Amino acid sequence: MKIRINENFKLIGKNYLFTEIDARVRKFEELHPDKKLLRLGIGDVTLPLTRSVTDAMASAVAEMADASTFRGYAPAFGYDFLLQSIKRHYARFGVLIEASEIFVSDGAKSDAGNITELFGDNTALIPDPVYPVYLDSNILAGRRVEFLPATEENAFLPTHEGLSGEGYIIYLCSPNNPTGAVLDREALSEWVGFALKTGSLIIYDSAYEAYISDGSPHTVYEIPGARGCAIEICSLSKTAGFTGTRLSWTVVPSELIAGGISLREMWGRRQATKFNGVPYVVQRGAEAALSDRGRGECLALVRYYMENAAILTSVLRECGISFTGGTSSPYIWMKCPGGDDSWTFFDKLLDKAGIVGTPGSGFGKCGERCFRLTSFGSRETMSEAASRLIRFL
Amino acid sequence: MKIRINENFKLIGKNYLFTEIDARVRKFEELHPDKKLLRLGIGDVTLPLTRSVTDAMASAVAEMADASTFRGYAPAFGYDFLLQSIKRHYARFGVLIEASEIFVSDGAKSDAGNITELFGDNTALIPDPVYPVYLDSNILAGRRVEFLPATEENAFLPTHEGLSGEGYIIYLCSPNNPTGAVLDREALSEWVGFALKTGSLIIYDSAYEAYISDGSPHTVYEIPGARGCAIEICSLSKTAGFTGTRLSWTVVPSELIAGGISLREMWGRRQATKFNGVPYVVQRGAEAALSDRGRGECLALVRYYMENAAILTSVLRECGISFTGGTSSPYIWMKCPGGDDSWTFFDKLLDKAGIVGTPGSGFGKCGERCFRLTSFGSRETMSEAASRLIRFL
């Protein structure tokens, strides 16, 4: 064909990280059909949806079966019942967000990727290691990227040290994927101050907020001034087990104005043009997950996964392997033993222990010689993984 | 803030067409709370989901409530059970599509908008009038656009007459939204031939295929050569009443190669990076809708809406108003009586008859002095609309 393509596609890896992991695992399974694999790789939940959620979804399916209660197109940015639930959710943290500042969508991944469409020629500041979507979406859009190293030296919390520019797009995720590090009030205030001073915008990913147990902020808007410099993306995937049910939201405060346009209006225009809302059935499930009863059930799921994390971290401690995360985060970010590089350790761990993890290098250069384990499995999987790890390490 | 924005946002209307209609209707309702409005505007279905679909969705909700059957992240491009159903759906029309060429998503609007990300500096050929998403997404991406007029003169079927360039991105929608015109085998073959000759790519929107009753192709791939020049986007929104349930798919044949890259691989990379799959519950519903029993139920919905269309078109004929569509399409594209412009007629019809339609000018310059009515309402709404139209016209 004679059409011109977006050449930036040639600049990103051929496969999304987890697609590559899938391929290696499938190959291993074909060669060893008898071996039972323990999956501590992709950050996917395993506990079922909670009772409140499935009750609400079942009722909504029944409504969709009846002409008098059937729902067609949802309002473009979410049903008001859900916007109000999200508003009340922020009130839990003493934060006031207007319903008109909330945009419901099908996933934090979609929003984190699509948000780049609002911007022009800016420099994106992206932590390294990082959730691949922030980086790949900026490369596809042809943006300049500067990395913010997150290493043992800075306790895996990137800083703005040495940055002298203005108007950055800054990606922050706390509790962090993949390192599990958490920005406390002081560290997050530091970033908000920097963004306000330099006229920059923070894209704040709070998908793991429910895992916070150390008093750190659950939302960037707990920090004074954040409404003037931050967009927040949050999701029910890891909180309510919605990875296969799909619901997230993005908050764009009305204070955010750039180039004479309100970013809230721009994002609304983008979503109204290229998105058509979240299934009614899913929105009812989300409303239930965000209710007080639902939140209680979700926090029970979180506790279960954090007990899993404790099982894994005690093994790592026992084996003298240094790591971060595993408290206030379902992720454990460990150093590969024996100085192995990430993919070598991935292959060894798969081959010798039948455990699938995620190579740190898949998240960026600073992730080389690191490895991510997730605590989302069943208790049985975690106990078995603990025994295998002790033998292997 | 000092960030630079995507200035192209200033080039599109402030509001998505239907957001603007909503605003006018809301204002009218506030002023006349007693008047019963008949909504023949936005193309939204009104009949409930069919029995096969809601049964399947209810079972899937139950599966999500149980740890042993719970599903987390779906495969990035759709569950194999659904890919196989879609493959069988194409077989209905004698067309072979591989599962690896099908990408399930949350809506034709999303895919039609996001597909522009794959392309570089090409000229987009966009029919006028047109579904606004094709145009707005190209403007936001800063693309050159040439319009293909669809007027009474060419029976609302745009042609490639007078085009001498190469490597176009061509948008076709049949049965057409908004005009209701249908590309028959000859007209579609003509376009495929042009695309092959000029190395162009057709983006074919077949969202209304189930409404075809005149033997015209249901899929572009019924035309020899189309695999070498066409991507097809299809949806269950209008076929199975999925506007509030959300499921569509995009077919990217493996033959499509541009700039040395497979478009199939590019779209896969785009979706894996910025999308995280469709809810499991919805995919089970879609599987049911595409089964033989489900398809039968869907065609009954289609027949109901087409009987509605017949009620409206008989009124227009009676009143001597010229129109297209209403056969093989749920849309009726009428000339505004008395030479009114579209928004004037919109306001008159709302004010005098309490009927909400869609101003043709919202779909493009050639839509000026035209008006779209949809037949998606209940029989009661249509009969009432018919009486009011006769009085008003």
Interface residues (C-beta under 8 A of the other chain):
Chain A: M1 K2 I3 R4 I5 N6 E7 F9 K10 I12 K14 N15 Y16 F18 T19 I42 D44 V45 T46 L47 P48 L49 R51 T54 M57 A58 V61 A62 M64 A65 D66 A67 F70 R71 G72 Y73 A74 A76 D106 G107 K109 S110 G113 N114 E117 L118 F119 G120 D121 N122 P132 V133 D136 S137 L140 E166 G167 Y168 I169 T198 G199 S200 L201 C229 G241 T243 G244 T245 R246 L256 I257 A258 G259 I261 L263 E265 M266 R269 R270 A272 T273 K274 F275 N276 G277 V278 P279 Y280 V281 V282 S378
Chain B: M1 K2 I3 R4 I5 N6 E7 F9 K10 I12 K14 N15 Y16 F18 T19 I42 D44 V45 T46 L47 P48 L49 R51 T54 M57 A58 V61 A62 M64 A65 D66 A67 F70 R71 G72 Y73 A74 A76 D106 G107 K109 S110 G113 N114 E117 L118 F119 G120 D121 N122 P132 V133 D136 S137 L140 E166 G167 Y168 I169 T198 G199 S200 L201 C229 G241 T243 G244 T245 R246 L256 I257 A258 G259 I261 L263 E265 M266 R269 R270 A272 T273 K274 F275 N276 G277 V278 P279 Y280 V281 V282 S378
